[in-house]
Amino acid sequence: MKAKDEITAHESSITAGECAGSAEQIELKFVEGGAELLDTVRPLWKKLNALHAEKSPHFAEAFAKTSFLKRKVELENKAITGQLLVILAITKVHECIAYCVCSVGKESSVSGAGRVGEIDSMFILEPYRRQGIGRKFVKRCMAWFQKNEAEKVIVFVGVGNEEVLEFYKTFGLLPLAHV
Ligand SMILES: CC(C)(COP(=O)(O)OP(=O)(O)OC[C@H]1O[C@@H](n2cnc3c(N)ncnc32)[C@H](O)[C@@H]1OP(=O)(O)O)[C@@H](O)C(=O)NCCC(=O)NCCS
């Protein structure tokens, strides 16, 4: 059965951590689903791609040329060959301010084939960063990886975006290779 069928979109409400320097709290609704949610992430994905283009010292042009449709097809294929989870964080006024996409697929190596969980894409609008939303996304991904029997977890971080390594380090995800 494909991921699209396995994951039923469902919602849950949370209050993200306090905003830095104030007691204000944002109420967010987390929506989980499969590839059918990908179109919703398009505007935020475009911002992520622009960020990569800005930060990448060597591949700015390649990032600029990458289209959302191409990326969407890649992620849809992951849903077909494995499982895909899309998580959206939605404000009270129905604005999607952050998303995370993760997948589970098969990887073959000399030691055989294993199930690999991958955090494929994640972006949080700047004013909402450092309030624990990224942490909530990764926790949800990790629980989903466990449920889907992933034996290891990987994430690719673009060159130039190394500050994100500190974020992943807090979950025990450590850099393995620079390519
Ligand atoms: C990376 C990102 C997803 C983190 O999300 P976030 O909601 O801001 O992170 P959290 O608030 O959950 O942070 C959890 C912890 O990770 C660490 N952390 C998060 N962002 C960090 C940063 N920029 N530098 C160093 N440590 C960081 C901190 O230890 C933080 O805990 P603290 O705030 O109590 O110190 C977010 O900054 C983002 O969307 N960045 C732009 C897009 C991007 O780079 N995506 C990743 C592509 S691989």
PDBQT file of the ligand as one rigid body, heavy atoms in Angstrom, charges set to zero:
ROOT
HETATM    1  C1  LIG A 201      16.681  25.079  10.764  1.00  0.00    +0.000 C 
HETATM    2  C2  LIG A 201      15.254  25.389  11.232  1.00  0.00    +0.000 C 
HETATM    3  C3  LIG A 201      14.310  24.397  10.569  1.00  0.00    +0.000 C 
HETATM    4  C4  LIG A 201      15.190  25.253  12.755  1.00  0.00    +0.000 C 
HETATM    5  O1  LIG A 201      13.854  25.431  13.179  1.00  0.00    +0.000 OA
HETATM    6  P1  LIG A 201      13.479  26.273  14.503  1.00  0.00    +0.000 P 
HETATM    7  O2  LIG A 201      12.031  26.145  14.741  1.00  0.00    +0.000 OA
HETATM    8  O3  LIG A 201      14.022  27.640  14.354  1.00  0.00    +0.000 OA
HETATM    9  O4  LIG A 201      14.318  25.480  15.606  1.00  0.00    +0.000 OA
HETATM   10  P2  LIG A 201      13.924  25.237  17.148  1.00  0.00    +0.000 P 
HETATM   11  O5  LIG A 201      13.403  26.490  17.736  1.00  0.00    +0.000 OA
HETATM   12  O6  LIG A 201      13.060  24.034  17.251  1.00  0.00    +0.000 OA
HETATM   13  O7  LIG A 201      15.397  24.943  17.721  1.00  0.00    +0.000 OA
HETATM   14  C5  LIG A 201      15.711  23.822  18.528  1.00  0.00    +0.000 C 
HETATM   15  C6  LIG A 201      17.177  23.937  18.920  1.00  0.00    +0.000 C 
HETATM   16  O8  LIG A 201      18.026  23.768  17.772  1.00  0.00    +0.000 OA
HETATM   17  C7  LIG A 201      19.163  24.664  17.876  1.00  0.00    +0.000 C 
HETATM   18  N1  LIG A 201      19.084  25.648  16.767  1.00  0.00    +0.000 N 
HETATM   19  C8  LIG A 201      18.009  25.967  16.015  1.00  0.00    +0.000 A 
HETATM   20  N2  LIG A 201      18.361  26.877  15.078  1.00  0.00    +0.000 NA
HETATM   21  C9  LIG A 201      19.658  27.130  15.248  1.00  0.00    +0.000 A 
HETATM   22  C10 LIG A 201      20.590  27.968  14.591  1.00  0.00    +0.000 A 
HETATM   23  N3  LIG A 201      20.232  28.740  13.557  1.00  0.00    +0.000 N 
HETATM   24  N4  LIG A 201      21.875  27.997  15.021  1.00  0.00    +0.000 NA
HETATM   25  C11 LIG A 201      22.268  27.227  16.078  1.00  0.00    +0.000 A 
HETATM   26  N5  LIG A 201      21.411  26.394  16.768  1.00  0.00    +0.000 NA
HETATM   27  C12 LIG A 201      20.142  26.349  16.341  1.00  0.00    +0.000 A 
HETATM   28  C13 LIG A 201      19.061  25.314  19.235  1.00  0.00    +0.000 C 
HETATM   29  O9  LIG A 201      19.753  24.498  20.155  1.00  0.00    +0.000 OA
HETATM   30  C14 LIG A 201      17.567  25.285  19.491  1.00  0.00    +0.000 C 
HETATM   31  O10 LIG A 201      17.234  25.334  20.868  1.00  0.00    +0.000 OA
HETATM   32  P3  LIG A 201      17.173  26.782  21.621  1.00  0.00    +0.000 P 
HETATM   33  O11 LIG A 201      16.405  27.724  20.766  1.00  0.00    +0.000 OA
HETATM   34  O12 LIG A 201      16.473  26.420  22.906  1.00  0.00    +0.000 OA
HETATM   35  O13 LIG A 201      18.602  27.207  21.793  1.00  0.00    +0.000 OA
HETATM   36  C15 LIG A 201      14.853  26.856  10.842  1.00  0.00    +0.000 C 
HETATM   37  O14 LIG A 201      15.856  27.734  11.321  1.00  0.00    +0.000 OA
HETATM   38  C16 LIG A 201      14.694  27.100   9.351  1.00  0.00    +0.000 C 
HETATM   39  O15 LIG A 201      13.618  26.915   8.791  1.00  0.00    +0.000 OA
HETATM   40  N6  LIG A 201      15.786  27.554   8.685  1.00  0.00    +0.000 N 
HETATM   41  C17 LIG A 201      15.746  27.907   7.271  1.00  0.00    +0.000 C 
HETATM   42  C18 LIG A 201      15.535  26.707   6.373  1.00  0.00    +0.000 C 
HETATM   43  C19 LIG A 201      16.582  25.635   6.531  1.00  0.00    +0.000 C 
HETATM   44  O16 LIG A 201      17.771  25.896   6.652  1.00  0.00    +0.000 OA
HETATM   45  N7  LIG A 201      16.084  24.381   6.537  1.00  0.00    +0.000 N 
HETATM   46  C20 LIG A 201      16.892  23.203   6.756  1.00  0.00    +0.000 C 
HETATM   47  C21 LIG A 201      17.317  22.634   5.483  1.00  0.00    +0.000 C 
HETATM   48  S1  LIG A 201      18.283  21.146   5.756  1.00  0.00    +0.000 SA
ENDROOT
TORSDOF 0
